[in-house]
Amino acid sequence: MKKAVANDIRGIFGSIDRRDAEERLSRTIEKYRKSAPKLAEWMEKAIPEGLTVFDLPEDHRRRLRTTNVLERLNREIKRRTAVATLFPNEASLLRLVTALVAEVSDEWEIGRAYLIMESE
């Protein structure tokens, strides 16, 4: 059932607009109401919060759909901490990772734009 549920949720978030997503969500909730009532209840409570993504422009939704940015950050942390291999204490590791995340944050804020927010 996991695969079918995953496909249904993917279909909801793959909708063209919020109205279509809400209609698909309603149909999906009804589909699982008898066979998996806890799942249907969870969908009814949790998924509408995720539909706020439809308030953003389409380009932003495409970028927010994946975890690529987070995965890239985790790979970079792993790469940098592997070089040092041995840390004298937890605080030194935390300083290195904090500096790396601050560097990435600066790059996003000043350098290349991940999401371009145009003023209206």
ZICOR-V535162 format. One record per run of one state. SS is the DSSP state (H for helix, E for strand, C for the rest). FROM is the first residue (numbers start at 0). TO is the last residue. If there is no record, write none. Layout:
BEGIN
ss=<SS/SS>
from=<FROM/FROM>
to=<TO/TO>
END
This chain:
BEGIN
ss=<C/H/C/H/C/H/C/H/C/H/C/H/C>
from=<0/1/13/17/32/36/55/57/64/67/84/89/110>
to=<0/12/16/31/35/54/56/63/66/83/88/109/119>
END
